[in-house]
Amino acid sequence: MHHIALESVDSTNAEAQRLIAAGAVRGWTMITAHLQHAGRGRQARSWTSPPGNLYVSFIVPKDQRGEWRRPWLSGFAVALALATTVEDHIDDGADVRIKWPNDVLIANAKAGGILIEAGAAAPFLVIGIGVNLASHPPDTLYPATHVGAHRTGLLAPSAFASRLAAHLQQMIERWLADGFTPIRAEYLKKSHRPGDPLTIGASSAAPRHGNFIGIDEEGCLCLECDGAFVRFAAGNVFPTLTPSP
């Protein structure tokens, strides 16, 4: 895998898109930066990017096998790779889980996020990943943490990135070779537990409350809401808080 290491950049995903537009990419490429000054996450949210954390984008050549017709499903494979890498680097036994669709949590606090960009005609998939290694932002909408809070000893972003690259290539190849079904089965082991009360909000609708059922073959979140089976293709998920007695 070709590695481009930058000191500073607006965002690693933006740099990846520029390289693709310039015809400068031939295969798997990893772009890392010590600093981002215009990092972004899902739904155009900004991503706080202080030094010491990991900011990385992977450029992945599109495969002609059928799963590339549904590129959004790659996010589940990427989330599994990231969750596995986080588990490799913590030593306090904290629970590592995935909040639908692809936020990675340590002890129910967000430690990493994923932004995947793919045009229908583009020959590459761009996978942006931000991981809180040395610090995390305060006062976030969803509780946050960082990997360093769950281990002893310093953790170099480059070491984490190398392990992540290995897990990611393995998981993407597995997805392409075997399809989404085995990825979905592994994802469900690390995601919400059956019956977990969740709230999902979207900009165009009022929040919905329900109990987690699973993830379907299209990657949609499935909840039981007031006795009805409801599928959600997008939205922000939070645990439903039960009022104190």
Backbone as a ProteinNet text record, in pm:
[ID]
protein_1_A
[PRIMARY]
MHHIALESVDSTNAEAQRLIAAGAVRGWTMITAHLQHAGRGRQARSWTSPPGNLYVSFIVPKDQRGEWRRPWLSGFAVALALATTVEDHIDDGADVRIKWPNDVLIANAKAGGILIEAGAAAPFLVIGIGVNLASHPPDTLYPATHVGAHRTGLLAPSAFASRLAAHLQQMIERWLADGFTPIRAEYLKKSHRPGDPLTIGASSAAPRHGNFIGIDEEGCLCLECDGAFVRFAAGNVFPTLTPSP
[TERTIARY]
85	0	88.5	62.8	136.8	91.6	187.4	155.6	204.2	112.6	145.6	127.3	234.8	231.8	246.7	148	145.5	155.5	216.1	220.4	86.3	29	-96.8	-174.6	-307.5	-392.3	-530.6	-610	-747	-823.3	-828	-879.3	-817.2	-793.5	-732.1	-825.6	-956.7	-1050	-1043.2	-1031.3	-1020.5	-892.5	-782.7	-657.5	-671.5	-740.8	-762.8	-840	-941.2	-1020.3	-937	-847.6	-760.3	-665.4	-610.3	-520.1	-593.2	-715.2	-793.9	-822.1	-863.2	-894.5	-772	-654.3	-531.1	-477.7	-544.7	-498.5	-371.5	-349.2	-222.9	-233.1	-342.6	-362	-365.6	-291.4	-288.3	-339.6	-340.8	-385.4	-413	-420	-446.2	-347.7	-402.4	-320.6	-371.5	-279.6	-314.5	-257.3	-341.4	-299.7	-320	-212.1	-222.8	-175.9	-224.7	-183.6	-175	-74	-63.3	-173.2	-210.3	-312.1	-407.7	-534.1	-634.1	-692.4	-710.8	-771.8	-912.5	-964.5	-1103.6	-1157.1	-1129.4	-1178.2	-1329.5	-1384.5	-1530.7	-1573.8	-1696.4	-1753.2	-1879.5	-1959.4	-2084.5	-2178.2	-2262.3	-2364.3	-2304.4	-2183.2	-2114.8	-2077.4	-2071.5	-2028.3	-1877.2	-1832.8	-1688.7	-1631.7	-1503.1	-1434.7	-1315.4	-1321.6	-1212.8	-1084.1	-973.9	-851.6	-726.8	-716.8	-595	-481.1	-356.8	-243.4	-248.8	-191.6	-185.3	-290.8	-394.7	-497.7	-469.6	-548.9	-525.9	-624.8	-570.4	-651.2	-599.1	-679.9	-632.2	-743.1	-705.7	-797.3	-732.8	-813.4	-769.1	-837.2	-758.9	-813.3	-812	-929.4	-944.3	-993.2	-919.7	-967.7	-1097	-1192.7	-1320	-1301.4	-1368.1	-1363.4	-1486.2	-1476.3	-1587.1	-1690.4	-1662.6	-1759.7	-1880.2	-1989.6	-2118.6	-2131.3	-2051.5	-2071.5	-2043.7	-1965.3	-1941.3	-2065.6	-2166.8	-2293.4	-2365.7	-2323.6	-2381.4	-2267.6	-2200.1	-2078.3	-2102.7	-2225.2	-2250.7	-2228.7	-2240.5	-2220	-2074.3	-1983.5	-1842.9	-1822.8	-1908.7	-1895.1	-1901.1	-1975.4	-1985.3	-1855.9	-1795	-1664.9	-1558	-1562.1	-1465.2	-1482	-1606.8	-1631.7	-1577.6	-1592.5	-1537.8	-1385.9	-1322.4	-1176.2	-1130.3	-1199.8	-1161.7	-1184.7	-1298.6	-1326.3	-1220.6	-1179.9	-1077.8	-944.1	-910.9	-785	-787	-900	-912	-892.3	-955.9	-939.7	-793.3	-720.3	-578.2	-494.9	-547	-464.2	-514.3	-613	-654.1	-622.5	-600	-562	-637.4	-747.1	-822.4	-951.6	-970.8	-1088.6	-1217.3	-1210.3	-1331.1	-1401.8	-1533.3	-1615.2	-1605.1	-1568.8	-1562.1	-1680.8	-1761.1	-1880.4	-1895.1	-1989.2	-2016.3	-2157.3	-2167.9	-2298.6	-2338.5	-2454.1	-2499.7	-2495.4	-2444.4	-2394.3	-2247.1	-2161.8	-2018.9	-1935.5	-1995.7	-1916.3	-1863.7	-1737.3	-1678.1	-1673.7	-1723.6	-1735	-1643.9	-1590.3	-1523.3	-1600.6	-1652.7	-1730.9	-1843	-1912.3	-2028.6	-1995.4	-1870.9	-1831.1	-1758.4	-1783.7	-1730.9	-1580.3	-1510.2	-1365.5	-1323.1	-1411.5	-1373.2	-1493.1	-1474	-1580.7	-1528	-1621	-1587.1	-1669.2	-1604.2	-1672.5	-1629.7	-1725.9	-1698	-1758.6	-1678.6	-1722.9	-1695.6	-1798.4	-1784.1	-1882.8	-1831.9	-1918.5	-1953.7	-2068.9	-2114.1	-2015.4	-1952.1	-1860.8	-1714.7	-1687.7	-1549	-1486.1	-1358.6	-1293	-1239.9	-1259	-1205	-1309.7	-1292.7	-1368.7	-1274.7	-1321.3	-1240.9	-1299.7	-1217.5	-1259.3	-1182.6	-1249.8	-1188.3	-1218	-1116.2	-1131.4	-1060.9	-1131.5	-1072.3	-1081.9	-971	-969.3	-910	-981.6	-930.3	-829.6	-702.2	-597.7	-545.9	-510.9	-448.6	-545.3	-654.8	-749.1	-884.1	-985.2	-1117.5	-1183.5	-1274.2	-1337.8	-1436.2	-1446.8	-1544.1	-1681	-1780.8	-1915	-1967.5	-1951.4	-2003.5	-2147.9	-2219.8	-2359	-2370	-2275.1	-2268.2	-2140.3	-2141.5	-2021.1	-1900.2	-1782.8	-1661.4	-1553.1	-1457.2	-1341	-1223.9	-1108.5	-994.4	-923.6	-855.2	-793.2	-692.3	-616.8	-514.6	-567.7	-697.4	-757.6	-781.5	-761.6	-792.1	-669.7	-550.5	-426.6	-316.8	-210.4	-91.1	10.5	85.8	187	133.4	222.6	186.1	157.2	74.3	37.8	63.6	155.5	186.3	78.1	26.6	-72.7	-25	105.3	157.1	144.1	165.2	152.1	7.5	-83	-225.8	-268	-220.4	-256.8	-209.9	-90.6	-38.9	-124.1	-161.9	-245.9	-384.6	-437.2	-568	-566.4	-460.3	-450	-456.8	-387.4	-388	-526.6	-592.5	-727.6	-825	-809	-902.2	-891.5	-770.5	-753.9	-813.9	-790.4	-843.5	-996.2	-1056.5	-1201.3	-1267.1	-1208.1	-1263.4	-1256.4	-1144.9	-1132.5	-1234.2	-1256.9	-1357.1	-1496.2	-1528	-1656.9	-1674.8	-1570.8	-1578.9	-1588.9	-1517.8	-1516.6	-1643.1	-1691.9	-1799.8	-1932.5	-1935.7	-2060.3	-2086.2	-2201	-2231.7	-2276.6	-2332.6	-2392.5	-2295.4	-2173.7	-2082.5	-2033.7	-2019.7	-1982.1	-2092.8	-2215.6	-2330.9	-2333.4	-2305.7	-2307.1	-2201	-2080.9	-1975.4	-2008.4	-2065.3	-2102.5	-2202.6	-2301.9	-2405.5	-2349.3	-2236	-2173.1	-2113.4	-2081.3	-2017.2	-2108.6	-2228.1	-2318.3	-2411.8	-2526.9	-2625.7	-2673.8	-2714.3	-2763.5	-2913.8	-2964.9	-3109.2	-3189.7	-3287.9	-3373.2	-3324.1	-3202.9	-3153	-3249.1	-3288.3	-3374.2	-3292.8	-3335.6	-3263.6	-3357.8	-3299.2	-3369.3	-3295.5	-3368.5	-3306.4	-3371.5	-3287.3	-3335.8	-3285.2	-3365.9	-3327	-3375.9	-3308.5	-3341.4	-3482.4	-3538.4	-3668.7	-3784.3	-3758.2	-3864.6	-3839.7	-3946.3	-3934.3	-3859.6	-3787.9	-3717.8	-3813.9	-3763.7	-3841.3	-3771.1	-3850.9	-3798.3	-3837.2	-3744.6	-3775.7	-3669.1	-3689.1	-3593.8	-3521.7	-3391.2	-3308.3	-3345.1	-3366.3	-3391.1	-3268.3	-3210.7	-3094.7	-3064.3	-2984.7	-2947.3	-2987.8	-3059.2	-3101.2	-2992.8	-3021.4	-2921.9	-2887.7	-2959.7	-2926.2	-2855	-2827	-2758.7	-2850.9	-2982.2	-3077.1	-3091.2	-3110.9	-3135.5	-3280.2	-3300.3	-3434	-3471.2	-3581.2	-3630	-3773.9	-3809.7	-3949.7	-4000.5	-4089.9	-4143.1	-4293	-4332	-4473.9	-4537.7	-4467.1	-4521.6	-4505.5	-4448.4	-4431.9	-4284.7	-4256.8	-4121.3	-4092.8	-3985.7	-3954.9	-3808.7	-3782.3	-3646.3	-3604.3	-3477.4	-3422.5	-3295.9	-3291.6	-3174.6	-3070.3	-3109.7	-3017.1	-3071.4	-2983.2	-3024.7	-2917.3	-2935.4	-2842.8	-2901.6	-2825.4	-2874	-2817.3	-2904.1	-2864.8	-2934.9	-2875.6	-2949.7	-3067.3	-3181.2	-3299	-3280.2	-3288.5	-3271.6	-3405.5	-3405.2	-3527	-3533.8	-3650.6	-3660	-3633.1	-3572.4	-3545.1	-3675.5	-3685.7	-3809.8	-3828.2
-119.9	0	124.8	215.9	341.4	432.6	493.5	579.1	720.8	816.3	957.8	1020.5	1066.1	1124.7	1276.3	1349.4	1494.3	1555.4	1672.4	1744.2	1809.3	1876	1947.2	1944.4	1941.2	1937.9	1986.4	2030.6	2069.5	1947.1	1841.5	1713.5	1604.2	1490.2	1380.8	1331.3	1335.5	1296.1	1392.2	1521.6	1619.6	1598	1567	1539.1	1413.8	1313.7	1192.2	1222.9	1305.7	1340.9	1418.6	1504.1	1578.6	1484	1387.6	1291.8	1208.7	1169.7	1092.9	1177.7	1303.7	1393	1417.9	1416.9	1441.7	1315.6	1203.3	1078.5	1024.7	1059.2	1024	900.2	825.7	707.9	583.5	481.5	356.5	237	245.4	133	178.9	83.4	116.2	223.1	330	441.8	485.4	510.6	562.1	702.6	797.9	936.2	967.9	1007	1047.4	1191.7	1257.2	1395.2	1414.4	1490.7	1523.2	1620.5	1709.8	1810.7	1822.8	1844.6	1882.8	2017.3	2107.1	2235.2	2250.7	2148.5	2151.3	2009.1	1931.8	1794.4	1791.3	1684.1	1675	1531.4	1519.1	1387.6	1367.9	1270	1242.4	1361.8	1374.8	1478.2	1617.8	1635	1764.3	1823.2	1741.7	1791.8	1813.6	1911.3	1931.3	1824.8	1794.3	1695.4	1764.6	1780.1	1844.2	1763.7	1833	1762.8	1813.3	1795.7	1837	1738.6	1779.7	1688.6	1570.8	1459.1	1340.1	1236.7	1275.9	1181.8	1135.5	1041	985.6	1042.7	1094.4	1142.2	1071.5	985.1	900.3	878.3	873.1	835	725.3	629.3	520.7	535.6	528	524.1	378.2	325.9	184.1	169	99.3	77.9	-1.6	43	-28.6	-162.6	-261.6	-395.8	-415.9	-500.7	-521.7	-619.3	-677.5	-768.7	-692.1	-761.9	-697.9	-606.3	-628.8	-548	-400.6	-365.6	-223.3	-154.2	-231	-167.7	-111.2	-153.1	-103.1	-53.6	52.7	94.1	133.4	172.4	211	93.7	-28.6	-144	-158.7	-94.3	-100.3	-41.1	51.7	114.9	17	-91.3	-191.1	-271.2	-300.7	-368	-277.4	-148.5	-53.3	-40.1	-33	-21.3	-142.2	-260.1	-380	-372.8	-327.4	-314.6	-215.6	-102.8	-1.6	-53.1	-116.9	-169.5	-272.4	-357.5	-457.7	-391.9	-286.3	-214.9	-147.1	-88.8	-27.5	-133.7	-249.4	-357.4	-398.8	-395.1	-430.9	-336.2	-214.4	-111.3	-65.3	-131.1	-97	-215.7	-187.2	-294.9	-290.8	-215.6	-209	-290.8	-367.8	-452.9	-380.9	-254	-178.3	-238.3	-229.2	-284.5	-195.2	-255.2	-182.9	-225.9	-129	-161.2	-62	-92.3	-7.2	48.6	180.6	246.7	265.8	214.2	219.8	362.2	381.1	274.5	239.3	338.9	304.2	387.7	436.7	500.9	394.8	403	305.4	364.9	288.4	332	250	315.8	247.3	282.4	179.8	202.2	303.7	286.8	368.8	515.3	544.9	680.3	673.4	770.5	765.7	789.7	698.4	711.2	730.1	698.8	711.5	718.8	784.4	797.9	773.5	750.4	710.3	792.8	837.5	908.4	844.4	786.6	718.6	799.1	823	900.5	820.9	810	734.4	787.3	834.3	873.1	750.7	753.7	637.7	599	700.1	671.5	671	702.3	711.1	572.7	559.1	427.4	391.7	480.9	457.8	489.4	424	454.4	527.1	634.8	708.8	684	628.9	594.5	682	778.7	867	818.4	816.4	768.4	865.3	904.4	984.7	908.5	899.1	824.5	912.3	923	994.2	902.5	933.2	852.9	916.7	1045.5	1114.5	1205.2	1243.9	1335.7	1322.6	1381.8	1384.5	1518.8	1561.9	1692.2	1687.2	1796	1801.4	1844.8	1823	1877.3	1838.1	1712.2	1664.8	1617	1610.4	1566.8	1425.3	1339.3	1202.4	1194	1127.3	1118.6	1070.7	1128.3	1094.1	1047.3	973.8	928.3	916.2	870.8	847.7	719	658.3	527.8	534	643.8	656.2	649.6	679.2	672.6	528.4	434.2	293.8	204.7	264	187.1	254.9	181.4	240.8	260.7	368.6	396.1	479.1	552.6	637	551.9	605.8	536	628.8	589.7	670.5	651.2	760.8	746.9	658.4	662.8	582.1	432.5	392.3	251.1	206.3	290.1	257.1	249.3	344.2	347	221.5	175.1	54.9	-67.1	-81.6	-195.6	-182.3	-60.5	-37.1	-71.8	-33.8	-62.6	-212.4	-290.5	-435.6	-494.1	-451.8	-501.4	-457.1	-335	-283	-360.1	-382.5	-457.8	-597.1	-660.6	-794.8	-793.5	-695	-691.3	-653.8	-560.2	-523.1	-641.5	-711.9	-829.3	-936.7	-952	-1049.7	-1009.4	-883.1	-832.1	-857.1	-826.6	-844.6	-992.4	-1077.5	-1219.3	-1292.1	-1259.4	-1337.9	-1264.9	-1135	-1060	-1001.9	-940	-867.1	-957.6	-1074	-1157.1	-1191.8	-1241.6	-1270.1	-1144.4	-1033.2	-906.2	-863.3	-874.7	-838.7	-921.9	-1052.3	-1138.5	-1095.2	-1061.7	-1016.3	-879.3	-793.4	-659	-667.1	-755.8	-765.3	-810.5	-880.4	-920.8	-802.1	-695.2	-578.5	-456.5	-468.6	-354.2	-354.3	-288.8	-284.7	-425.4	-445.8	-576.4	-586.3	-704.8	-720.1	-665.5	-583	-524.8	-392.8	-350.7	-221.9	-110.1	-24.4	88.9	199.2	240.4	340.5	450.7	566.8	679.1	716.6	732.9	772.2	900.9	996.6	1125.1	1153.9	1221.7	1265.9	1408.7	1482.7	1624.7	1646.6	1549.6	1569.8	1507.1	1450.2	1382.2	1391.8	1372.7	1372.8	1247.3	1253.1	1134.3	1018.3	898	776.7	695.4	629.7	546.5	401.6	311	170.8	81.6	-47.5	-146.3	-210.3	-227.6	-278.8	-422.7	-445.7	-580.6	-631.5	-547.9	-591.2	-497.6	-547.8	-477.8	-567.5	-512.9	-598.4	-608.3	-678.4	-703.8	-580.3	-470.7	-344.3	-250.2	-297.8	-215.7	-124.1	-138.7	-52.8	-95.6	2.2	-23.2	-68.5	-176.1	-230.5	-217.6	-149.2	-128.5	-175.2	-213.8	-238.5	-111.6	-40.8	87	72.1	74.4	61.7	-59.3	-170.6	-294.4	-314.3	-216.6	-225.9	-239.2	-311	-327.1	-208.9	-132.8	-12.2	-16.9	15.6	19.5	164.5	193.5	327.5	317.8	395.6	395.1	496.1	596	699.4	761.3	826.2	894.4	887.4	964.7	968.6	888.6	792.3	700	735.7	731.1	752.4	648.3	610.7	523.6	600	532.7	595.1	600.3	720.5	736.6	711.7	622.5	595.3	688.3	745.5	838.9	769.4	842.5	788	767.9	661	636.4	743
0	0	0	-93.1	-98.9	16	86.5	200.5	172.9	182.7	170.7	308.3	368.5	502.1	490.5	540.6	531.6	671.2	679.1	805.2	834.5	733	750.5	619	629.4	510.3	551.5	453.9	488.5	539	459.6	505.7	420.3	481.6	406.3	296.3	319.7	213.3	96	124	16.4	-63.7	5.8	-63.5	-149.8	-99.1	-177.5	-305.1	-295.3	-413.3	-514.6	-465.9	-557.8	-631.5	-560.6	-624.6	-729.8	-699.7	-796.8	-920.3	-897.9	-1010.6	-1098.3	-1037.9	-1112.6	-1180.8	-1159.7	-1219.3	-1156.8	-1029.2	-963.5	-875.9	-887	-802.5	-890.2	-849.4	-926.2	-846.5	-716.7	-635.2	-493.2	-401	-261.5	-213.7	-157.2	-108.5	28	119.9	252.4	266.9	306	328.5	475.5	544.5	684.1	698.7	802.9	831.2	981.4	1024.8	1166.8	1208.1	1115	1143.4	1026.4	1056.7	956.7	999.9	905.1	943.5	887.8	818.1	772.1	765.9	872.2	876.8	880.8	824.6	821.1	845.3	897.6	922.9	842.6	885.8	816	824	719.1	710.8	725.5	667.3	658.4	794.9	898.6	1029	1028.5	1105.2	1117.8	1210.9	1191.9	1276.6	1340.9	1473.7	1545.8	1527.7	1494.6	1453.3	1524.8	1656.6	1727.5	1702.9	1726	1706.7	1802.4	1759	1841.5	1810.1	1736.5	1694.9	1552.2	1503.5	1370.6	1269.9	1160.7	1048.7	924.8	868.3	759.5	658	532.6	425.2	343	305.4	219.3	83.7	-21.3	-156.2	-199.8	-229.6	-260.9	-403.9	-489	-626.6	-625.1	-701.7	-708.3	-778.3	-725.1	-780.8	-869	-967.4	-1059.1	-1004	-886.9	-828.2	-775.6	-756.2	-735	-615.9	-510	-390.6	-414.1	-514.8	-540.3	-592.1	-631.4	-670.7	-549.2	-430.8	-306	-215.8	-257.2	-185.3	-41.1	-6.2	132.7	228.7	179.2	265.9	307.1	233.9	273.2	412	452.5	582.7	698.1	681.2	787	798	683.9	684.5	744.6	711.2	764.3	915.8	961.7	1106	1180.8	1122.8	1185.7	1193.9	1085.7	1085.5	1191.7	1202.8	1301.5	1443.3	1468.5	1602	1642.6	1548.7	1577.7	1610.3	1536.5	1561.1	1697.5	1733.2	1866.4	1974.2	1957.3	2054.9	2068.5	1957.4	1960.6	2046.8	2068	2131.3	2268	2324.9	2461	2551.3	2677.4	2768.8	2901.2	2906.3	3031.3	3027	2918.8	2909.2	2876.6	2838.9	2806.6	2685.3	2684.7	2577.1	2453.2	2341.1	2213.9	2129.5	2088.7	2011.4	1895.9	1805.2	1689.7	1702	1697.5	1695.1	1548.9	1514	1374.9	1320.8	1197.1	1110.1	1131.5	1169.6	1172.9	1270	1377.7	1482.5	1577.6	1614.4	1706.2	1846.3	1942	2080.9	2170.6	2272.7	2382.6	2509	2575.5	2697.9	2673	2560.4	2523	2495.8	2463.2	2425.2	2290.9	2205	2068.2	2066.2	1997.2	1983.2	1838.7	1744.2	1604.1	1512.5	1398.9	1300.4	1160.7	1069.2	933.1	834.5	728.1	619.5	487.8	416.3	290.4	176.3	75.3	-40.3	-167.2	-250.5	-375.1	-476.9	-589	-699	-782.3	-847.4	-923.9	-1032.8	-1094.9	-1205.6	-1163.2	-1036.2	-991.2	-983.4	-1019.7	-1014.4	-876.6	-778.9	-645.6	-539.3	-426	-306.2	-211.1	-147.8	-50.8	88.3	175.8	311.6	408.9	468.1	566.4	707.4	791.5	928.9	1023.6	1126.7	1233.3	1363.7	1436.1	1562.5	1671.9	1782.2	1898.9	1969	1953.8	2017.2	2144.6	2136.6	2250.6	2325.4	2261.2	2324.6	2256	2317.8	2255.4	2284.7	2198.2	2219.7	2336.1	2412.6	2521.4	2469.7	2549.9	2522.9	2385.4	2349.3	2221.6	2238.5	2126.1	2128.5	2183.6	2143	2194.8	2278.3	2393.8	2476.6	2396.5	2424.5	2350.2	2445.7	2390.2	2465.3	2368.4	2418.6	2331.5	2372.1	2276.1	2297.6	2412.3	2420	2522.8	2664.3	2682.5	2815.5	2859.4	2769.3	2798.6	2780.1	2791.2	2777.8	2857.6	2881.7	2940.3	2828.8	2838.1	2736.8	2622	2558.4	2446.1	2323	2234.1	2111.2	1993.2	1905.7	1787.6	1682.5	1624.9	1518.4	1403.7	1372.7	1261.9	1290.6	1415	1451	1440.6	1488.2	1479	1332.5	1250.7	1109.3	1035.9	1067	1001.3	1032.9	1160.6	1198.5	1135.9	1133.7	1072.5	924.3	853.9	710.7	685.1	769	751.2	773.6	881.8	909.2	799.2	751	651.3	519.9	473.3	349.3	361.9	474.5	496.2	495.6	561.6	572.9	440.1	366.7	236.7	140.1	140.1	53.6	91.2	219.3	262.9	215.9	225.8	180.2	30.3	-46.4	-190.8	-229.8	-157	-191.8	-146.8	-27.6	32.6	40.9	7.3	15.2	153.5	168.4	290.5	405.1	374.9	479.3	592.2	566	678.2	750.1	676.1	740.2	835.1	790.4	873.8	1000.9	990.2	1108.3	1209.5	1161.8	1251.7	1310.4	1228.7	1273.2	1388.9	1376.5	1478.7	1613.4	1612.7	1738.8	1813.3	1740.7	1800.5	1805.8	1750.6	1743.8	1864.9	1850.1	1957.2	1989.1	2111.7	2153.1	2127.4	2095.8	2073.3	2191.1	2158.1	2260.6	2316.7	2280.9	2329.6	2290.5	2385.6	2351	2283.9	2165.7	2087.9	2042.6	2023.5	1962.4	1835.7	1726	1600.2	1552.5	1518.1	1471	1331.2	1253.2	1119.5	1101.9	1015.1	999	947.6	877	813.4	890.2	1007	1080.3	1229.2	1305.7	1451	1495.5	1607.7	1657.1	1679.8	1655.1	1679.3	1787.2	1869.9	1977.4	1951.2	1977.8	1956.9	2015.7	2002.3	2051.3	1933.4	1949.3	1840.7	1805.9	1676.2	1624.7	1550.8	1464.7	1388.6	1273.2	1180.5	1058.1	941.7	843.5	733.2	626.8	517.8	413.5	331.4	351.2	287.1	383.4	503.2	602.9	680.6	662.8	733.4	879.2	965.2	1107.1	1123.4	1197.1	1218	1365.2	1390.7	1526.6	1538.3	1658.4	1692.2	1759.4	1690.7	1739.8	1764.4	1889.7	1926.3	1861.4	1865.2	1813.1	1664	1594.1	1448.8	1412.8	1305.3	1252.7	1160.7	1191.9	1115	1072.9	945.1	890.8	872	901.6	884.4	800.4	692.6	604.7	649.3	727.6	772.8	900.2	974.7	1096.4	1202.7	1307.6	1419.9	1535.2	1583.8	1685.2	1822.1	1923	2061.2	2147.6	2260.8	2351.7	2407.9	2420.9	2479.9	2629.9	2684.9	2828.7	2897.9	2996.5	3070.9	3190.4	3218.5	3330.9	3463.9	3555.4	3688.2	3763	3844	3920.2	4027.5
[MASK]
+++++++++++++++++++++++++++++++++++++++++++++++++++++++++++++++++++++++++++++++++++++++++++++++++++++++++++++++++++++++++++++++++++++++++++++++++++++++++++++++++++++++++++++++++++++++++++++++++++++++++++++++++++++++++++++++++++++++++++++++++++++

